[in-house]
Amino acid sequence: MNLLLDTCVLIWLATGERSLPPRVTAALQRGNALLSAVSAWEIVIKHAKGTLRLKQAPDRMVPAMRERYALRALPIDEESALHVSKLPALHADPFDRMLVSQAIVHGLTIVTPDPLVTQYPARTLW
C-alpha cells in the first residue's frame, strides 16, 4: 500500500506534538510513503503567517523529514488538480481537497485523522 501523508501527520512527526497510532507508525516503517508538494506549500504558508512554529525553517525541515522517513516526493500534477472539480464540497480546505484528489488519481491511501477526508472516496489510514 502506497501512503500519502496528510500535512498534519508530517508536522506531528517533526514536532512530536502528537503521537501517531501504532498501525500508522508500522505502515510508515514499511517505506511506501509519499509527501505531496501541496503539504510543503501548506507548511510554508502557515509558517510565514506565524500559525506554525517549527524548530527549523520549512525549507530545511521538509527535506530533512522526507529523508528521515524515506518519503518520496509527489509533485502537483494537472490530472490531480483538475480532479478536484469532481469532488463533493465536503471540505473547505483547498490543501486537503488536493491531497484527496492526488490520492484518488494516483491510487494512494491518505494517512490522516481528519474525519472530513474520510468522507471522500479515497482510502484512508489512521
Steps between C-alpha positions, in 0.01 A plus 500: 500500500638841400427768757454875461561696819257769602687818586413474869662156517832636373477790745435260790793283394721810491383661822399201713188698583277195462567127491397293203301179542718186500354376172592829331853484640532140378371594155749787475787268590424292190633792292217540249403856585486822303488865594316731265640833389160626621603422859832681461311799363249492787782483757679796342181709501409418861856563616515836319168606657631408845236230560757218487812512711785272406850440635633529144390707203269306267759490222722295732237314702302352210799346317644377832172327587471350152849356538449382859178313414598403142205695360486534124401838357167525319477802269178683424376373165235629263281187516476524880436875487216453253357209699430740790201625299344151528514490879191575708530818709553319831821675599573872466878465531651514148816318614300205631285493189813479285643220716174308461511555127861383478417189702212412269687568176817317609335216696649603834378460859491825697644486851270739685291538814273752321139373510405718203765339282365153584166598341661520155536199271870462587659233716615626839707366787503611861 
